[in-house]
Structures are given as C-alpha cells and as structure tokens.
Amino acid sequence: MAQIKKNMSRKKKVDDRKQLLIRYKIDEKGCVSFIDPCCDEIPAYLFGKIMEAISNVEREWNSKIANKVSSLPPDITLDKPIIK
C-alpha cells in the first residue's frame, strides 16, 4: 500500500495550459494597435469575447491619448513680454 502511494506522488502532471499570443505596436503618437492574435485551440465564443475586450482596451487607450494631446496648451511664442 505504501508503495502505491509513493508511486502516485511521483506522477508527472500534464501541462494542459494553452497559449494566447497578442502582438501590439505603439505608433509615434502613442496610439496602440493589437495585431495578429494567435492561440492554441480555443472555443470561438471565448476568442470572440477576448477580441472584444482587446478592442475595448485599444479604443480606450487611444481615446485617452487623443484627449491628452488635444488638451495640451498650444505653443505660444512671444517676441516681447506683455506687461499689464
């Protein structure tokens, strides 16, 4: 009996994890785009939900970047100082 328990504890666990690879790029303005999603066997519905979430992240990030850029004050150069 002790021999059986000892052998059972030595069994190697099978790694049943799958891989999801998502590549991205950030352009010179700071906007992100996710490209070439790739994954091992995955149910279509789950993949669709993942892509939906990634699209939401992309849209939110790019929106914040656009708002950040548009909220910056314009470059003002004056030849002479203004005295009030």
Backbone torsions as a table, in degrees:
resi	resn	phi	psi	omega
1	MET	NA	-44.8	179.4
2	ALA	-62.7	-35.6	179.4
3	GLN	-64.6	-40.1	179.9
4	ILE	-64.5	-46.2	179.4
5	LYS	-61.9	-39.6	-179.8
6	LYS	-63.2	-43.1	179.0
7	ASN	-67.4	-36.5	-179.6
8	MET	-66.0	-36.8	-178.6
9	SER	-72.9	-16.4	-179.5
10	ARG	-91.1	-3.4	-179.2
11	LYS	-64.0	138.4	177.2
12	LYS	-79.2	136.9	177.6
13	LYS	-79.6	137.6	178.4
14	VAL	-82.5	129.2	178.9
15	ASP	-82.0	107.3	-177.7
16	ASP	-104.0	16.1	178.3
17	ARG	-73.2	147.6	176.6
18	LYS	-108.2	167.6	-176.7
19	GLN	-117.8	138.1	174.8
20	LEU	-125.1	121.2	-177.7
21	LEU	-115.5	126.0	177.6
22	ILE	-128.6	120.1	177.7
23	ARG	-95.5	153.5	178.9
24	TYR	-145.6	163.5	172.8
25	LYS	-141.2	149.9	176.7
26	ILE	-118.9	123.8	-176.8
27	ASP	-81.6	-177.7	-175.3
28	GLU	-65.3	-20.8	177.9
29	LYS	-87.4	-9.0	-179.7
30	GLY	96.7	2.9	178.9
31	CYS	-78.0	142.3	-177.5
32	VAL	-105.8	147.7	170.0
33	SER	-140.9	132.5	179.2
34	PHE	-93.2	133.6	-174.7
35	ILE	-133.7	156.0	172.6
36	ASP	49.9	55.9	175.9
37	PRO	-63.7	139.8	-177.3
38	CYS	-142.8	136.7	-179.8
39	CYS	-152.5	158.6	172.8
40	ASP	-70.6	-175.7	-178.9
41	GLU	-47.1	122.7	-179.2
42	ILE	-147.0	139.5	177.0
43	PRO	-61.1	140.6	-176.4
44	ALA	-57.1	-40.5	-178.8
45	TYR	-63.5	-43.6	178.9
46	LEU	-63.7	-43.3	178.0
47	PHE	-60.8	-41.1	177.9
48	GLY	-61.3	-42.1	179.6
49	LYS	-66.9	-38.3	177.5
50	ILE	-64.1	-44.3	-180.0
51	MET	-65.1	-37.1	176.9
52	GLU	-62.1	-44.9	179.1
53	ALA	-64.0	-41.6	179.1
54	ILE	-64.2	-40.5	177.8
55	SER	-62.8	-39.2	177.8
56	ASN	-64.1	-41.7	177.9
57	VAL	-63.0	-46.0	179.9
58	GLU	-59.5	-47.8	-178.4
59	ARG	-63.1	-44.8	-179.7
60	GLU	-64.7	-45.1	179.4
61	TRP	-59.2	-50.2	-176.5
62	ASN	-66.4	-33.2	176.9
63	SER	-65.2	-43.5	178.7
64	LYS	-65.9	-38.4	178.1
65	ILE	-64.1	-44.7	-179.4
66	ALA	-63.4	-41.9	179.1
67	ASN	-67.3	-37.0	179.8
68	LYS	-64.1	-43.4	-179.1
69	VAL	-68.1	-42.7	-176.4
70	SER	-74.1	-18.5	-179.3
71	SER	-88.9	-5.9	178.5
72	LEU	-71.3	142.9	179.1
73	PRO	-68.9	149.0	179.2
74	PRO	-68.8	155.8	176.5
75	ASP	-70.9	120.2	-179.2
76	ILE	-114.2	123.6	175.9
77	THR	-121.8	125.3	178.9
78	LEU	-116.4	139.1	177.8
79	ASP	-73.1	-42.4	-178.3
80	LYS	-123.1	143.9	176.6
81	PRO	-67.8	147.4	178.5
82	ILE	-94.1	123.1	179.9
83	ILE	-111.3	127.0	-179.6
84	LYS	-98.9	NA	NA
